[in-house]
Each structure stands twice: as C-alpha cells, then as structure tokens.
Amino acid sequence: MNRKKELKQQYKEIKIEAGVFQIKNTKNDKIFIGSTRNLKTLNGTRFSLENGGFTNKLLQKEWSEFGKGAFEMEVLEILKEKDDPYYNEKEELEKLEEKWLNQLQPFGDRGYHHEKTR
C-alpha cells in the first residue's frame, strides 16, 4: 500500500509543462501541429487517435488507414514560464503554436491544417 502512495506522490511532483507537438505521417510526410498545457496528455492524444475520436478528421482518417506505426509524435518546443504577474500561459501557448504553424506550413499537401483566411 505504501508503494501506491509513493507513486501517487511522485506523479504529483512531476512538473507540468506546456508545449507544442508534432504528429508526422511517415508514409506521406504530412504533419499536424498541436499544443497542450500539459505535455503529459500526449498519451491521451494517441488514445483518442487509436479509438477514432480525434478532432482533426483528416488526420484521424489517415491514422485509421495507415495505422499507428506510420506516425511519429514529437515535442517541438516546451513553453518557458515567466515570473510575471501578467503572464498568460494560454495566450503564450497560442503564440508558440502559431510560430510553429508559420515555420512548418502544414497546409494542403504538407499537412492536416487549413490555412486561415485573414
């Protein structure tokens, strides 16, 4: 019983990190860029894809078609925390994701995103 409590405590002490991740289809090189306030939830993203419930329908379709072995998940950047009373993690994470979308351009044949019309 003590071991269970010890493991729970260790889990609670793990620092929660926000960041941007990429899911890459190794068969056609298409990529999906996403962000999360807790990178520990990437297993949940994988679970969602494996069970047909991912929000990006094109990625979900190809995951089902090619199988999980055709995809790689990678953390692209961890959000750096700032000791600032006006720091807004959600806004900073959106900016970081936008930076990676602009850099990698995962639109059309290159990825699973639709270009935003401005």
N, C-alpha and C positions, 0 to 999 in steps of 0.2 A: 504494500500500500504506500509506503514511503517513496518508492521509486516513481509511482504515478504522480505524487505531489511534486517531486523533484523535477520531473519532466514538464509538468504544467508551469512551474516557476521559471524554468529555463526558457520555455516558449514565450512567456510574458515578457521576459527580459530582452528578447531579440528585438533589436531596433527596427522599427517600421520605416521603410524607405519608399519614397515615391519616385517614379521614373517613367521613362519612355522605353517601349519594347518593340521588337520587330518579329513578325512571323513570316518566314520565307518559304515559298514553294520551290523546292529544289528541282522539280521537273520542268517548270517554265519560268523560273526566276521572278515571279510576281511576288510583291511584298505587301504586307499590311503593317501599318504603324499604329500603335495604340499607346495609351498612357494609363497609369493607375496610381492611386495614392498609397497603395500597398503592394509592392512587388511580390510579396508572398502569395498574392492571389493569382499568380500566373498558372498555378495548378488548376485553379477554378476555371480559367480561360480554356485550358486544354480539355478539362472535363466537359465544358459547355460545347466545344467543337466535337468531341467524341460522341456526345449524346444528341447532336443535331440542333442545339439551341443557341448557336452563336448569332449575334445581332447582324453581322455583315453576311448577307445571304450568298454573295458570290464566293467569298472565302469558304463559307460553310459547304456550298455545293462542291467546290473543288476538294475540300478536305474529305468529304464523303466519297468523291470519285477516285482520288489518288491514294487515300489512306494516310494515317498519321505519320507513317515512315517517310513520306515525301516532304515533310515540313520540319523546319528548324525554328526554335524560339530563341531570341537573344535580347538581353537588356542592352539598349543603346546608350543610355545615359541615366545616371541617378541624379535626382534633383538635389541641389545643395541647399541646405537650410540656412536661413539668415536670422540673425539675432536682431530683429527689427520689429517693433510693435505693429507696424503697418504691413508686415509681410503676409501675403495671401497665398497659401500653398496651392490652392486650386487654380488661381489665375496664373501663377508662375509655371505650373504644370502644363496648362493650356499653351502658354508661350513656348515652352520647351518642345511640346509635341508639334506645334506649328513650325518651329525651326527645322525639325527633322522631316516633316512633310515637304517643306520647301527645298531642303537639301537633297532628299532622295527621290522626290517626284513620283510617288507610287500611284500614278493615274493611268487610265486607259490600259494599254497592253503591259504596262510596267507594274501594275498593282491592283489593289482591291478598293481603291478610293475613287470618288467622283470629284472632279475639280470644282472648287467653289466659284460661283459666279459673283463678281463684285459689282 
